[in-house]
Amino acid sequence: MPSQDPLAPSPRNRTRKSVLAAARVLVAERGAFDLTFDEIAERAEVSRRTIFNHFPTREDLVIALCEDVVVDVIEAMTLELQAAPTGAYTVPDYFAALTSSLTAIDLPAVIERIAKLIDPDDRPARRTALLTTAFSTVGTLIHDETRRRLPTLGELQVDLLASAFINGICVIAETWHSDPGADPDRSKWSAMLSTLMSSLERGYAHTA
């Protein structure tokens, strides 16, 4: 009997991925998360109970879909940051590299994909909480890169920077999503991103 590939995804993970894939397709067809677990189950060819075993609530599924979208951001940012020179940075150099990696990614498009998953009737605070959860993995990347590039910063300073970055991204994402059609060339987004990065850099200008 052939041995099982230890790197192969487990049946549970395969089922989870198929549910998420089915939900993504339905959202793309509808243009919003206007679907039921029954519809997802039918598209994924699993039982409704199976979906609940993986995602007990609608919010659990939405968060998983949001995180799935952010994976692309993580991969793109990682490639951009890895392409930057290695070694310890000055604060201005580090923020320039970080800003460059963010500029190379079409974050507004990512935010629009996430916005389709969030109920438009949700309170702004709840939408922001979902965005923060979805972007938490980006915060981990920023934390690790900051610690690597600015080794003189203390752990608390690194934690505060990563947290401020994620909160800032969520704030400008909410602002962008409220009126994205008025800025097709992304100039409004670029200006808000520049303001965020400048504010963060000024706060750390004399710490390293």
VEXKOL-548161 format. One record per residue (C-alpha): y, z, x. Coordinates in steps of 0.1 Angstrom, whole numbers, padded with zeros to 4 digits, always signed. Each point is the difference from the previous one (the first is absolute). Layout:
residues N
YZX;...
END
This chain:
residues 208
+0000+0000+0000;+0034-0011+0016;+0023+0029+0008;+0033+0002-0018;+0031-0011+0018;+0019+0033+0007;+0033-0020-0002;-0007-0015-0034;+0019+0015-0029;-0020+0023-0022;-0009-0011-0036;+0026+0025-0013;+0027-0015+0022;-0010-0035-0010;+0003+0009-0036;+0034+0016+0006;+0012-0032+0017;-0012-0022-0028;+0018+0021-0026;+0032-0001+0020;-0004-0038+0005;-0005-0005-0037;+0031+0021-0008;+0021-0020+0025;-0011-0033-0016;+0008+0012-0035;+0034+0013+0012;+0008-0033+0016;-0010-0018-0032;+0021+0023-0023;+0029+0006+0024;-0002+0037-0006;-0025+0029-0003;-0005-0007-0037;-0037+0003-0002;-0028+0024-0010;-0029+0015+0018;-0023-0020-0023;+0016-0032+0011;-0003+0009+0037;-0037+0011-0006;-0007-0034-0016;+0016-0019+0029;-0017+0021+0027;-0033-0002-0019;-0004+0038+0000;-0001+0026-0027;+0031+0018-0011;-0016+0032+0011;-0004-0014+0035;+0037-0005+0002;+0007+0036-0011;-0024+0012+0027;+0023-0016+0026;+0033+0004-0017;+0001+0029-0025;+0035-0009-0013;+0022-0031-0003;+0023+0015+0026;-0029+0003+0025;-0006-0037-0004;+0037-0009+0003;+0004+0021+0032;-0031-0017+0015;+0014-0034-0008;+0034+0009+0015;-0017+0012+0031;-0020-0032+0002;+0033-0020+0000;+0014+0022+0027;-0030-0008+0023;+0016-0034+0007;+0032+0018+0011;-0019+0022+0023;-0018-0029+0016;+0032-0020+0005;+0021+0029+0013;-0028+0010+0024;-0001-0035+0014;+0037-0001+0004;+0002+0034+0017;-0029-0008+0023;+0018-0031+0011;+0029+0021+0012;+0001+0013+0036;-0021+0030+0007;+0012+0033+0014;+0025+0026-0009;+0032-0013-0017;+0036+0012-0003;+0009+0008-0036;+0021-0032-0005;-0028-0021+0015;-0026+0016-0023;+0020-0005-0031;+0008-0036+0009;-0038-0006+0003;-0007+0017-0032;+0028-0019-0018;-0013-0032+0014;-0035+0007-0013;+0013+0008-0035;+0022-0031+0000;-0030-0022+0008;-0017+0012-0032;+0010-0011-0035;+0001+0035-0013;+0019-0010-0032;-0030-0022-0010;-0023+0029+0007;+0022+0023-0022;-0001-0026-0028;-0038-0001+0002;-0001+0038-0003;+0026+0000-0028;-0023-0021-0021;-0026+0028+0002;+0024+0028-0012;+0008+0005-0036;+0037-0010-0005;+0004+0028-0025;-0009+0026+0026;+0028+0024+0011;+0017-0010+0032;-0012+0031+0017;-0036-0008-0009;+0004-0036+0013;+0014+0013+0032;-0029+0024+0003;-0025-0028-0003;+0019-0021+0025;+0000+0030+0024;-0037+0004-0004;-0006-0037+0006;+0021-0001+0031;-0014+0032+0015;-0023-0020+0023;+0031-0018+0013;+0014+0035+0007;-0031+0008+0021;+0006-0032+0020;+0036+0009+0006;-0010+0035+0010;-0025-0012+0025;+0023-0026+0015;+0029+0024+0003;-0021+0026+0018;-0013-0028+0023;+0034-0016+0007;+0022+0031+0000;-0022+0026+0017;+0029+0024+0006;+0003+0007-0037;-0017+0031-0014;-0026-0003-0027;+0023+0013-0026;+0026-0026+0008;-0026-0027-0002;-0012+0013-0034;+0035+0001-0013;+0008-0036+0012;-0031-0014-0016;+0007+0018-0033;+0037-0010+0000;-0011-0036+0007;-0024-0002-0029;+0024+0018-0024;+0027-0024+0010;-0022-0031-0005;-0009+0013-0035;+0037+0005-0009;+0011-0035+0011;-0031-0014-0017;+0010+0016-0033;+0035-0014+0005;-0013-0035+0009;-0024-0001-0029;+0027+0009-0025;+0017-0034+0007;-0020-0022+0023;+0009-0033-0017;+0036+0002+0010;-0009-0002+0037;-0024-0029+0007;+0010-0002+0036;-0009+0036+0007;+0035+0008+0013;+0002+0032-0021;-0034+0012+0012;+0009-0007+0036;+0033+0020-0004;-0018+0029-0015;-0027+0000+0026;+0026-0001+0028;+0018+0029-0016;-0032+0020-0001;-0010-0007+0036;+0035+0007+0013;+0001+0033-0018;-0034+0010+0014;+0010-0010+0035;+0033+0019-0001;-0019+0031-0010;-0022-0003+0031;+0026-0014+0024;+0002+0031+0022;-0035+0013-0003;-0018-0023+0025;
END
